[in-house]
């Protein structure tokens, strides 16, 4: 985890430095500064997430001296090997976007089905 | 939607049961390997369609006056050809395809972190392809794969469909990026530290943040273009106070990193193939790994070198020119390391190795012309000419596509359990390599002489080389047809591969071909790098992987 945090922290700091430099070099050009700023923020958010939410995580992969017994007891639990909800979700997304371009009614129907699919998809994945 | 039962105390109580039936196993599968194969097959279908469009382009250019298709149709064809090759072929093949197929196994995981998200990422991909090609029915976009406003604002309804399709494929990419980062972060086997990860995994690790972060800029730009076209909200139309240059900023903030999305995983493939067939440790492992990360980061800092002719202020041009030169340094480090890996190696000239060596040669040419283009005076001279077409094809076909073919010949045995025919493979390589160079090399001097890109007709002085290129492109297409025949034929008739036909040392080659649905009976422990051919394998806990015994109960090891 430490290597991951450092990689993303350094990248975020570099992004901040470049965004500030761009702001001055480009005479306050807004689009590029905003894009670089968002990039730095996204990298910082990822590093921050790793620091805060994963601070107690103990990853066997981080320790070169780990053995199999240290990782034993992992339980992948129950999970499905197949699902049709992602396929249906993708088709609903198709309906939403085609509807937005071509026929709003199809889009609304697609949106309703999309919400249903996401609900079922979430419920199925939450069972594991 | 049957949830697989786990039998407490049974022999496989922490490995989920094998899916039964063709549909559950191959269509609705959540298995990362099957999803990888689904990506590969779908992307190659789109590759065939994009190839047909490419041949339509070359056939149109056989004569200075065109005549094969109407000029407007020609604009639609090259726009969809470019969009398909970038978003529906190269990116999905290298990330969703090869990434899903092998990288979880390479780090000793049994699956990716979010299998549902993975499956959703895949299924959004053919849907977006369907939308992209259906734009032909509504009047496809005509402003190239970049769709610069204001031309893209004036296009028919198909341009909105293009926006929606590319937005969707971006969503798919972002989800894949999140999945891969979390998988690499959290699911590595014991002892698989960052500096022991195979270089293909490093390639995916460097690519994933690009997928997550850069794609967001494109998604915002596409949403704005879509809203402006459909609902008239002015973002880019200068007549209504919008800024077309803002599109260029946002588009290239994504699309330059996208070049690295298309090349970093290919770098990873090459870094796997070269040491395996040179029978030597990879030279400069850490240099290659960290140069991938620095390329990914620097890739965000160079976008405006695509905009030197867009009215970019001179004080802004210089930093972008210098930063573009800087990005050549980590790329050069890789090329040096690969060449040093080959030096004094015991080279096996398999088809995968030929494609890897071909990659180094062609990508170097593409990279060097990229350095030319970073120089503002040169860029101003050749911008919008066939020189650009030559450069981008040397990078994306000579680089990414050659890497994809190397990966196909290398990992096809792991996918299918059978080897691709090597004789047909070598024929494919040589015809493709020759055909490619004859097609795209003359474009450099056509561009230098002033032939503009994206034109349906051209000045008669360019006729000879255009005809030459068109006939050469047919040779390249023939080579690709040989590959498709080889792949289809070899699935049933190819020589059985066994677990490790190449004597490779990464984890995916230490388990059966094709792998079992659970990947590993025991999660192995990793003790070192996978590239040192003079020492025993750096893994423990793999003794039973190649036996026919069923998986062991949880906690038994």
Interface residues (C-beta under 8 A of the other chain):
Chain A: X1 X3 X4 X7 X8 X11 X14 X15 X18 X25 X26 X27 X29 X31 X32 X35 X36 X38 X39 X42 X43 X46 X50 X57 X59 X60 X61 X62 X63 X64 X65 X66 X67 X68 X69 X70 X71 X72 X73 X74 X75 X76 X77 X78 X79 X80 X81 X82 X83 X84 X85 X86 X87 X89 X90 X91 X93 X94 X97 X98 X100 X101 X102 X121 X124 X125 X127
Chain B: X1 X2 X3 X4 X5 X6 X14 X15 X16 X17 X18 X19 X24 X25 X27 X28 X29 X30 X31 X107 X110 X114 X115 X116 X119 X120 X122 X123 X124 X126 X127 X130 X131 X138 X157 X160 X161 X164 X165 X167 X168 X181 X185 X186 X187 X188 X189 X190 X191 X192 X193 X194 X196 X209 X212 X213 X214 X216 X217 X226 X230 X245 X246 X249 X250 X253 X293 X297 X300 X301 X303 X304 X313 X315 X316 X319 X517 X522 X523 X524 X525 X540 X541 X554 X555 X557
